[in-house]
Amino acid sequence: MRAGPDEAAALLDGLHFDTLLQALAAGRGYEPALRDPPGRQGWSDAIPSSQSFGQLHGSADRLARLLAVNRAQPGARVAILAPLGPEAIVSVLACLRAGLSPMLLPMHGNELELLRLIEAADAVMALGVSRVGPLRPLLMLRELAVRAFGTRFVGGFGADIPDGIAPLDRLMDSATLHPLPEFDQRAPLLVVDAMTLAGPLPVTERDVLARALEISRLLKPMDSSRIVTTLVGGDLAALASGPAMAMLTGVELLTLGLFSLGDLQACLAGGRNVHLVLPGTMEAALAHSRLASHPALASLVFVQRPAGQRSLPAVDRADIAIVDIDVTTAAEITVSRRT
């Protein structure tokens, strides 16, 4: 059942990520919110872990207060170079809580493309992770910060932090709680097109949550289940189908970070229903595999980029919900359920 425009507006009235996370932390603080895939250590050096809603709330709050030390103006932009996983999600939540505007950079962008985005956004801060496979995002951000005139703070997650970059994990654990700035309205998120790198384009939290509500209504029921997303970018389609939908429904989110068939199989194991989010280009491969008939699959979400181009053959399962997200731009999508 889909929410009508009036019902959706009433549900979203006054709602944003902070109010959602605070409610989840207060009512279901010990329940799992984020979980790493089993093979994460192989591509990031970080031991796989999980965070409850209470821990996620605390991490976002500590990072927000740490970022507030920079005394940036409300709405100042923060560039984030990390796959869509715990570090990126905590960074987005912390920025919004501190009155800042987060922008998830595409991991596949080269130095000139990322510099253009950072300068276009006039980012005053940059956050990243130490390693993603062969990539060293923090070394890239350090170089870009030297060349981008407005970027004055670079922070990194992980154990191997290069010189000149603030070690966020250590600072978050030891820093005193700095007061958060007061601001009249929530800052927007900035999104970048995953294919063309066009942008950045602004989207509001309400935009993201409205699309997440639309998707989640098509995937009901979502009780006792988890969302597994293979997306790594941070445009509206990725944010709505992953972090926003998980927080809106209170469902655990597993982010692969880098695609691994073994990790995907492990995420489907365990006897829980899985709502799997995949790029549309992977549908043909899934249709040819045994995973397409896996009993844990409760629904499939295919993100079609560009809109209208579909991979064949299609998955044929009448017993599960299959939803298509057609991407027009990084900030504009259309959601539909297959019949």
C-alpha positions as CSV (number, residue, x, y, z in Angstrom):
1,M,0.0,0.0,0.0
2,R,1.3,3.4,-0.9
3,A,1.0,6.5,1.2
4,G,-1.1,9.2,-0.4
5,P,0.4,12.7,-0.8
6,D,-1.5,14.0,2.3
7,E,-0.7,11.0,4.4
8,A,3.0,11.1,3.5
9,A,3.1,14.9,4.2
10,A,1.6,14.3,7.6
11,L,4.1,11.5,8.4
12,L,7.1,13.6,7.3
13,D,6.0,16.8,9.0
14,G,8.8,18.0,11.2
15,L,10.8,14.8,10.7
16,H,14.5,14.7,10.0
17,F,17.4,12.3,10.7
18,D,18.1,13.7,14.2
19,T,14.6,13.2,15.4
20,L,14.5,9.7,13.9
21,L,17.8,8.7,15.4
22,Q,17.0,10.1,18.8
23,A,13.7,8.2,18.9
24,L,15.4,5.0,17.8
25,A,18.1,5.4,20.4
26,A,15.6,6.1,23.2
27,G,13.2,3.3,22.3
28,R,15.4,0.7,20.7
29,G,18.9,1.7,21.6
30,Y,20.4,-1.8,21.9
31,E,19.0,-3.1,18.6
32,P,21.4,-3.2,15.6
33,A,21.5,-0.3,13.2
34,L,24.6,-0.8,11.1
35,R,26.7,-3.9,10.4
36,D,29.8,-4.4,8.4
37,P,30.1,-7.3,5.9
38,P,32.3,-10.2,7.0
39,G,35.0,-9.4,4.5
40,R,35.5,-5.7,5.3
41,Q,38.9,-6.1,6.8
42,G,40.3,-7.3,3.4
43,W,39.6,-4.0,1.7
44,S,39.7,-1.5,4.5
45,D,41.9,-3.0,7.3
46,A,39.1,-2.3,9.7
47,I,37.8,-5.3,11.7
48,P,34.1,-5.9,10.9
49,S,31.8,-4.6,13.6
50,S,28.3,-3.4,14.2
51,Q,26.6,-0.4,15.8
52,S,23.4,-0.3,17.7
53,F,21.0,2.7,17.3
54,G,22.3,4.0,20.7
55,Q,25.9,3.7,19.5
56,L,25.2,5.4,16.2
57,H,23.5,8.2,18.0
58,G,26.5,8.7,20.2
59,S,29.0,8.5,17.4
60,A,27.1,11.1,15.4
61,D,26.9,13.4,18.4
62,R,30.6,13.2,19.2
63,L,31.7,13.8,15.7
64,A,29.2,16.7,15.4
65,R,30.7,18.3,18.5
66,L,34.2,17.7,17.2
67,L,33.4,19.4,13.8
68,A,31.8,22.3,15.7
69,V,35.3,23.2,17.0
70,N,36.0,24.6,13.5
71,R,33.3,27.2,14.0
72,A,32.2,27.0,10.4
73,Q,29.2,29.1,9.3
74,P,25.8,27.3,9.4
75,G,25.3,25.5,6.1
76,A,29.1,25.3,5.3
77,R,29.9,22.3,3.1
78,V,31.8,19.2,4.1
79,A,33.2,16.8,1.5
80,I,33.2,13.1,2.4
81,L,35.3,10.6,0.5
82,A,34.2,7.2,1.8
83,P,31.9,4.4,0.4
84,L,28.4,4.3,1.7
85,G,29.1,2.6,5.0
86,P,29.4,3.4,8.8
87,E,31.9,6.2,8.4
88,A,30.0,7.9,5.6
89,I,26.7,7.6,7.4
90,V,28.1,8.8,10.7
91,S,29.7,11.7,8.9
92,V,26.4,12.7,7.2
93,L,24.5,12.6,10.4
94,A,27.1,14.5,12.3
95,C,27.3,17.2,9.7
96,L,23.6,17.7,9.7
97,R,23.5,17.8,13.5
98,A,26.2,20.5,13.5
99,G,24.4,22.6,11.0
100,L,26.7,21.7,8.1
101,S,26.0,20.5,4.6
102,P,27.5,17.1,3.8
103,M,28.6,16.1,0.2
104,L,29.5,12.4,-0.5
105,L,32.1,12.4,-3.2
106,P,32.1,9.6,-5.8
107,M,34.9,7.1,-5.0
108,H,35.7,6.5,-8.6
109,G,36.4,10.2,-9.4
110,N,39.9,11.3,-10.3
111,E,41.8,14.1,-8.7
112,L,40.7,16.8,-11.1
113,E,37.0,15.7,-10.9
114,L,37.0,15.7,-7.1
115,L,38.8,19.0,-7.0
116,R,36.1,20.5,-9.2
117,L,33.4,19.2,-6.9
118,I,35.1,20.5,-3.8
119,E,35.7,23.9,-5.3
120,A,32.1,24.0,-6.7
121,A,30.8,23.3,-3.2
122,D,33.3,25.6,-1.5
123,A,33.9,22.9,1.1
124,V,35.5,24.1,4.3
125,M,36.2,20.6,5.7
126,A,36.9,17.1,4.2
127,L,36.4,13.7,5.9
128,G,37.5,10.3,4.6
129,V,38.6,6.7,5.3
130,S,42.2,5.5,5.2
131,R,41.8,2.7,2.6
132,V,39.3,1.3,0.2
133,G,40.9,-1.5,-1.7
134,P,43.9,0.0,-3.6
135,L,42.6,3.6,-3.0
136,R,44.0,5.8,-0.3
137,P,41.2,8.5,0.1
138,L,43.0,10.4,2.8
139,L,46.1,11.0,0.8
140,M,43.8,12.2,-2.0
141,L,41.9,14.5,0.3
142,R,45.2,15.9,1.8
143,E,46.4,16.8,-1.7
144,L,43.0,18.3,-2.7
145,A,42.9,20.4,0.5
146,V,46.2,22.0,-0.4
147,R,44.8,22.9,-3.9
148,A,41.3,23.9,-2.8
149,F,41.6,27.4,-1.2
150,G,38.6,27.1,1.2
151,T,39.3,23.6,2.7
152,R,40.9,24.1,6.1
153,F,40.3,20.9,8.0
154,V,40.8,17.2,6.9
155,G,39.9,14.4,9.2
156,G,40.2,10.6,8.7
157,F,38.7,7.4,10.1
158,G,40.9,4.3,10.6
159,A,44.2,3.3,12.2
160,D,46.6,4.4,9.4
161,I,46.2,8.2,9.3
162,P,48.7,10.2,7.2
163,D,50.5,13.2,8.6
164,G,48.6,16.4,8.5
165,I,45.2,14.7,8.9
166,A,43.2,14.7,12.1
167,P,42.6,11.2,13.5
168,L,38.8,11.3,14.0
169,D,38.5,8.0,15.9
170,R,40.9,9.0,18.6
171,L,39.7,12.6,18.8
172,M,36.1,11.5,19.1
173,D,37.0,9.2,22.0
174,S,39.0,11.8,23.9
175,A,37.6,15.1,23.0
176,T,35.5,17.1,25.5
177,L,32.0,17.7,24.4
178,H,31.9,21.0,22.6
179,P,28.6,22.9,22.4
180,L,26.8,22.6,19.1
181,P,26.0,25.8,17.2
182,E,22.4,27.1,17.0
183,F,20.9,27.3,13.6
184,D,17.4,28.3,12.3
185,Q,17.0,25.7,9.6
186,R,18.5,22.3,8.6
187,A,21.3,22.4,6.0
188,P,20.7,20.5,2.7
189,L,22.7,17.5,1.6
190,L,24.7,17.8,-1.6
191,V,24.6,14.9,-4.1
192,V,26.6,14.1,-7.2
193,D,25.6,12.1,-10.3
194,A,27.2,8.6,-10.1
195,M,27.6,8.3,-13.9
196,T,28.4,11.8,-15.1
197,L,29.8,13.3,-11.8
198,A,27.4,16.3,-12.5
199,G,26.7,18.4,-9.5
200,P,26.7,19.1,-6.7
201,L,23.0,19.4,-6.4
202,P,21.1,20.2,-3.1
203,V,18.5,17.9,-1.6
204,T,16.7,18.3,1.7
205,E,16.3,15.6,4.4
206,R,12.6,15.7,3.6
207,D,13.3,14.8,0.0
208,V,15.4,11.8,1.0
209,L,12.9,10.6,3.7
210,A,10.0,11.1,1.3
211,R,11.6,8.8,-1.2
212,A,12.6,6.3,1.5
213,L,9.0,6.3,2.7
214,E,7.8,5.6,-0.9
215,I,10.2,2.7,-1.3
216,S,9.5,1.2,2.1
217,R,5.7,1.2,1.5
218,L,6.3,-0.9,-1.6
219,L,8.4,-3.4,0.3
220,K,6.2,-4.1,3.3
221,P,6.3,-6.1,5.5
222,M,9.8,-5.2,6.8
223,D,9.6,-6.7,10.3
224,S,12.5,-8.9,11.5
225,S,14.5,-8.1,8.4
226,R,17.6,-6.3,7.2
227,I,18.5,-4.1,4.3
228,V,21.6,-5.1,2.3
229,T,22.8,-2.4,-0.1
230,T,25.6,-3.0,-2.7
231,L,25.6,0.7,-3.6
232,V,28.7,2.8,-2.7
233,G,27.7,6.3,-3.9
234,G,25.8,9.0,-2.1
235,D,23.1,10.3,-4.5
236,L,19.4,10.5,-3.7
237,A,18.8,7.0,-4.9
238,A,21.5,5.5,-2.7
239,L,20.7,7.5,0.4
240,A,16.9,6.9,0.2
241,S,17.1,3.1,-0.5
242,G,19.8,2.5,2.1
243,P,20.4,4.7,5.2
244,A,17.1,6.7,5.1
245,M,14.9,3.6,4.6
246,A,16.7,1.8,7.4
247,M,16.3,4.6,9.8
248,L,12.7,5.3,8.8
249,T,11.7,1.7,9.4
250,G,14.1,0.9,12.2
251,V,15.6,-2.0,10.2
252,E,19.3,-3.1,10.3
253,L,21.4,-1.9,7.4
254,L,24.4,-3.9,6.0
255,T,26.6,-2.0,3.5
256,L,29.0,-4.0,1.4
257,G,31.3,-1.1,0.7
258,L,33.1,-3.0,-2.1
259,F,31.2,-5.7,-3.9
260,S,32.1,-9.3,-2.9
261,L,30.0,-12.3,-3.9
262,G,31.1,-14.1,-0.7
263,D,30.0,-11.1,1.4
264,L,26.7,-10.9,-0.3
265,Q,26.1,-14.6,0.3
266,A,27.0,-14.2,3.9
267,C,24.6,-11.3,4.3
268,L,21.8,-13.4,2.9
269,A,22.5,-16.2,5.4
270,G,21.1,-16.3,8.9
271,G,17.4,-16.9,8.4
272,R,16.3,-13.3,8.3
273,N,14.4,-11.6,5.5
274,V,16.6,-9.5,3.3
275,H,15.7,-6.4,1.2
276,L,18.5,-6.3,-1.4
277,V,19.5,-3.1,-3.2
278,L,21.5,-3.6,-6.4
279,P,22.5,-1.5,-9.4
280,G,20.1,-2.3,-12.3
281,T,23.1,-3.4,-14.4
282,M,23.5,-6.4,-12.1
283,E,20.0,-7.8,-12.6
284,A,20.9,-10.1,-15.5
285,A,23.8,-11.6,-13.5
286,L,21.5,-12.1,-10.5
287,A,18.8,-13.7,-12.8
288,H,21.3,-16.3,-14.0
289,S,22.5,-17.1,-10.4
290,R,21.2,-19.3,-7.6
291,L,20.9,-16.2,-5.4
292,A,17.8,-15.1,-7.4
293,S,15.9,-18.0,-5.8
294,H,17.4,-17.6,-2.3
295,P,14.6,-18.0,0.3
296,A,15.9,-15.1,2.4
297,L,15.1,-12.6,-0.3
298,A,12.0,-10.6,0.7
299,S,12.4,-7.9,-2.0
300,L,14.7,-6.5,-4.6
301,V,15.4,-2.9,-5.3
302,F,17.1,-2.1,-8.7
303,V,18.6,1.3,-9.2
304,Q,18.4,2.0,-12.9
305,R,21.0,4.5,-14.2
306,P,20.3,6.1,-16.6
307,A,16.5,5.9,-16.3
308,G,14.7,3.6,-18.7
309,Q,17.7,1.3,-19.5
310,R,17.0,-2.1,-18.1
311,S,19.2,-5.2,-18.0
312,L,17.9,-8.4,-19.4
313,P,17.0,-11.1,-18.5
314,A,14.9,-9.8,-15.6
315,V,14.5,-11.6,-12.3
316,D,11.2,-13.6,-12.4
317,R,9.8,-14.1,-8.9
318,A,6.2,-13.5,-8.3
319,D,6.5,-14.1,-4.5
320,I,8.6,-11.1,-3.7
321,A,8.4,-7.3,-4.2
322,I,10.6,-5.9,-7.0
323,V,11.0,-2.2,-7.1
324,D,12.8,0.0,-9.7
325,I,14.3,3.3,-8.9
326,D,14.8,5.2,-12.2
327,V,17.5,7.9,-11.8
328,T,16.9,11.0,-13.8
329,T,19.6,13.1,-12.0
330,A,21.5,12.8,-8.7
331,A,18.6,14.7,-7.0
332,E,15.6,13.3,-9.0
333,I,14.3,9.8,-9.0
334,T,11.1,7.9,-9.8
335,V,10.0,4.8,-7.8
336,S,7.8,2.1,-9.1
337,R,6.9,-1.5,-8.2
338,R,6.8,-4.2,-10.9
339,T,3.5,-5.9,-11.5
